[in-house]
């Protein structure tokens, strides 16, 4: 099939086409509706090929590959769009009649037209260069939106930190935002333990009640008796050790 870049061109490019038919079924390449195209020029895009082959009828999809598939039933491998090389195309028509028509007439549209422009060379590079430069108004709008969302996050974080603040006694105020969250530092825990110990010692009064005095005297007498018994046992051991034994 003779492919032109523009309608006014006297010379063009040759495409080699055939029906993609195989015994095994493939959803990406339906039998009777898929056209197998070779020698696709590097500057041709999926949109341009869709416009070119639309003379035969509606097209379901156009997929480009760098190399032909090993088998006609193999799945389609989509190549990178910035890859500049000769390609292989699979054109899937909506109806089988469209495939038969393109093989019979062998006439397609040019790749470039006023309705469907295909930029190449300097025009393509100039467009790509200008697309890399952001519009100042759009850029400012994106910056304002980002800063607004950032300030909102900072305020939420400060509110959460203030709600999780620990008071002098080490307690944390529980709210909806920090419910189920319990966090105390090691210094706060030690401070609480020291406070509990001090409270316990101040509240405990020794020999304040009569029964405490009686129990204290009783314990003293018991400890003295035990000490007296231990001293007697020591004296007996010393006497036995110093006893004279002639035989």
C-alpha positions as CSV (number, residue, x, y, z in Angstrom):
1,X,0.0,0.0,0.0
2,X,1.3,3.4,-1.0
3,X,1.5,5.8,2.0
4,X,1.9,9.6,1.7
5,X,2.8,12.2,4.3
6,X,0.6,14.8,2.6
7,X,-1.9,14.6,-0.2
8,X,0.2,16.8,-2.5
9,X,3.3,14.6,-2.2
10,X,4.4,12.9,-5.5
11,X,6.4,10.2,-3.7
12,X,5.5,8.2,-0.6
13,X,6.3,5.2,1.5
14,X,5.5,1.5,0.9
15,X,3.6,-0.4,3.5
16,X,3.4,-4.2,3.4
17,X,0.1,-5.5,4.8
18,X,-1.7,-8.8,5.2
19,X,-4.5,-10.3,7.3
20,X,-3.4,-11.5,10.7
21,X,-4.8,-15.0,10.8
22,X,-3.9,-17.8,13.1
23,X,-5.5,-21.0,14.4
24,X,-5.0,-20.0,18.0
25,X,-7.3,-17.3,19.3
26,X,-6.0,-14.0,20.7
27,X,-8.3,-11.3,22.2
28,X,-5.9,-8.5,21.2
29,X,-5.8,-9.7,17.6
30,X,-9.3,-10.9,16.7
31,X,-9.4,-13.2,13.6
32,X,-10.9,-11.6,10.5
33,X,-10.6,-8.0,11.8
34,X,-6.8,-7.5,12.4
35,X,-4.5,-6.1,9.7
36,X,-0.8,-6.8,10.0
37,X,1.3,-3.9,8.8
38,X,5.1,-3.9,8.2
39,X,7.6,-1.1,7.3
40,X,5.8,1.6,9.2
41,X,8.0,4.8,9.1
42,X,9.5,6.1,12.4
43,X,7.5,9.3,12.4
44,X,4.1,7.6,12.1
45,X,2.0,7.6,15.3
46,X,-1.0,5.5,16.3
47,X,-3.3,8.5,15.8
48,X,-1.9,9.1,12.3
49,X,-2.3,5.5,11.3
50,X,-5.8,5.4,12.6
51,X,-6.6,8.4,10.4
52,X,-4.8,6.8,7.4
53,X,-6.7,3.4,7.6
54,X,-10.0,5.0,8.5
55,X,-10.9,5.1,4.8
56,X,-12.1,1.5,5.0
57,X,-14.2,1.9,8.1
58,X,-14.2,2.3,11.9
59,X,-11.1,1.2,13.7
60,X,-11.2,-0.3,17.2
61,X,-7.5,0.3,18.0
62,X,-4.0,0.6,16.5
63,X,-1.0,-0.8,18.4
64,X,2.7,-0.3,17.4
65,X,5.5,-2.8,18.1
66,X,9.2,-2.5,17.6
67,X,9.5,-6.0,16.2
68,X,7.0,-8.6,14.8
69,X,5.7,-11.2,17.2
70,X,7.1,-14.6,17.1
71,X,3.7,-16.0,16.4
72,X,0.6,-14.4,14.9
73,X,-1.4,-15.4,18.0
74,X,1.2,-13.9,20.5
75,X,-0.1,-11.0,22.6
76,X,0.7,-7.4,21.5
77,X,3.7,-5.8,23.2
78,X,3.2,-2.0,23.4
79,X,6.5,-0.1,22.7
80,X,7.6,3.2,24.1
81,X,6.2,6.3,22.4
82,X,9.6,8.0,22.2
83,X,11.2,5.1,20.4
84,X,12.3,6.3,16.9
85,X,12.6,3.4,14.5
86,X,10.7,1.5,11.8
87,X,7.8,-0.3,13.4
88,X,5.2,-3.0,13.1
89,X,1.5,-2.1,13.4
90,X,-1.6,-4.1,14.2
91,X,-4.8,-2.3,13.0
92,X,-7.9,-3.8,14.5
93,X,-11.1,-2.8,12.5
94,X,-14.5,-2.8,14.1
95,X,-16.0,-4.9,11.3
96,X,-14.5,-7.7,9.1
97,X,-15.8,-5.9,5.9
98,X,-13.4,-3.0,6.6
99,X,-10.4,-5.4,6.5
100,X,-11.6,-6.9,3.2
101,X,-12.1,-3.4,1.7
102,X,-8.6,-2.2,2.6
103,X,-7.0,-5.3,1.1
104,X,-9.1,-4.9,-2.1
105,X,-8.8,-1.1,-2.7
106,X,-5.3,-0.6,-1.2
107,X,-6.1,3.1,-0.7
108,X,-5.5,5.0,2.5
109,X,-5.4,8.6,3.7
110,X,-2.2,10.6,4.1
111,X,-0.7,10.7,7.5
112,X,-0.9,14.5,7.8
113,X,-3.9,16.7,7.2
114,X,-5.3,20.0,8.5
115,X,-7.9,18.1,10.6
116,X,-5.3,15.5,11.8
117,X,-1.9,17.2,11.8
118,X,1.3,15.1,12.2
119,X,4.2,17.2,13.1
120,X,7.8,16.2,12.1
121,X,11.2,17.8,12.1
122,X,11.6,21.3,13.4
123,X,7.8,21.8,14.0
124,X,7.7,18.7,16.3
125,X,10.8,19.7,18.2
126,X,9.6,23.3,18.6
127,X,6.2,22.1,20.0
128,X,8.0,19.7,22.4
129,X,10.2,22.5,23.6
130,X,7.3,24.9,24.2
131,X,5.4,22.1,26.0
132,X,8.3,21.7,28.5
133,X,7.9,25.4,29.5
134,X,5.0,25.7,32.0
135,X,2.5,28.5,31.7
136,X,3.2,31.1,34.4
137,X,-0.5,31.5,35.4
138,X,-1.1,27.7,35.6
139,X,2.2,27.3,37.5
140,X,1.2,30.0,40.0
141,X,-2.2,28.4,40.5
142,X,-0.6,25.0,41.2
143,X,1.8,26.6,43.7
144,X,-1.0,28.3,45.5
145,X,-3.0,25.1,45.7
146,X,0.0,23.2,47.0
147,X,0.8,25.9,49.7
148,X,-2.8,26.0,50.8
149,X,-2.9,22.2,51.3
150,X,0.5,22.4,53.0
151,X,-0.6,25.1,55.5
152,X,-3.7,23.1,56.2
153,X,-1.6,20.0,57.0
154,X,0.7,22.0,59.3
155,X,-2.3,23.4,61.2
156,X,-3.8,20.0,61.6
157,X,-0.4,18.6,62.9
158,X,-0.1,21.5,65.4
159,X,-3.6,20.9,66.6
160,X,-2.9,17.2,67.1
161,X,0.3,17.9,69.0
162,X,-1.4,20.4,71.3
163,X,-4.1,17.9,72.0
164,X,-1.5,15.3,72.8
165,X,0.4,17.7,75.1
166,X,1.3,16.3,78.6
167,X,0.5,18.4,81.7
168,X,2.6,18.7,84.9
169,X,1.2,15.4,86.3
170,X,1.8,13.5,83.1
171,X,-1.8,13.2,82.0
172,X,-2.9,13.6,78.3
173,X,-6.2,15.1,77.4
174,X,-8.2,12.6,75.3
175,X,-10.3,13.9,72.4
176,X,-11.8,12.4,69.2
177,X,-8.6,13.0,67.3
178,X,-6.3,11.3,69.8
179,X,-8.6,8.7,71.3
180,X,-7.0,5.3,71.5
181,X,-3.5,6.9,71.6
182,X,-1.4,6.7,74.7
183,X,2.1,8.1,74.7
184,X,4.2,9.2,77.6
185,X,7.9,10.0,77.7
186,X,10.3,8.2,80.0
187,X,11.0,11.3,82.0
188,X,7.3,11.8,82.7
189,X,6.9,8.1,83.8
190,X,9.8,8.5,86.3
191,X,8.3,11.8,87.6
192,X,5.0,10.0,88.2
193,X,6.7,7.1,90.0
194,X,8.7,9.5,92.2
195,X,5.5,11.4,93.0
196,X,3.7,8.2,94.0
197,X,6.6,7.2,96.3
198,X,6.6,10.5,98.0
199,X,2.9,10.4,98.6
200,X,3.1,6.9,100.0
201,X,5.9,7.9,102.5
202,X,4.1,11.0,103.6
203,X,0.8,9.2,104.1
204,X,2.4,6.3,106.1
205,X,2.7,7.3,109.8
206,X,4.7,5.0,112.1
207,X,3.6,4.3,115.8
208,X,0.7,6.7,115.4
209,X,-2.0,4.3,116.7
210,X,-1.9,2.2,119.9
211,X,-2.0,-1.1,118.1
212,X,1.0,0.0,116.1
213,X,3.0,0.7,119.3
214,X,1.9,-2.7,120.8
215,X,2.9,-4.5,117.6
216,X,6.2,-2.7,117.5
217,X,7.1,-3.7,121.1
218,X,6.1,-7.3,120.4
219,X,8.3,-7.5,117.4
220,X,11.2,-6.0,119.3
221,X,10.9,-8.6,122.1
222,X,10.7,-11.4,119.5
223,X,13.8,-10.2,117.8
224,X,15.7,-9.9,121.1
225,X,14.8,-13.5,122.1
226,X,16.0,-14.8,118.7
227,X,19.2,-12.9,119.2
228,X,19.7,-14.3,122.7
229,X,19.2,-17.8,121.5
230,X,21.8,-17.3,118.7
231,X,24.3,-15.9,121.3
232,X,23.8,-19.0,123.5
233,X,24.5,-21.3,120.6
234,X,27.7,-19.4,119.8
235,X,28.9,-19.7,123.4
236,X,28.3,-23.4,123.5
237,X,30.3,-23.8,120.3
238,X,33.2,-21.8,121.7
239,X,33.3,-23.9,125.0
240,X,33.3,-27.1,123.0
241,X,36.1,-25.9,120.8
242,X,38.3,-24.9,123.8
243,X,37.7,-28.1,125.9
244,X,40.8,-30.1,126.7
245,X,41.0,-33.6,125.2
246,X,44.0,-35.7,126.4
247,X,43.0,-38.8,124.4
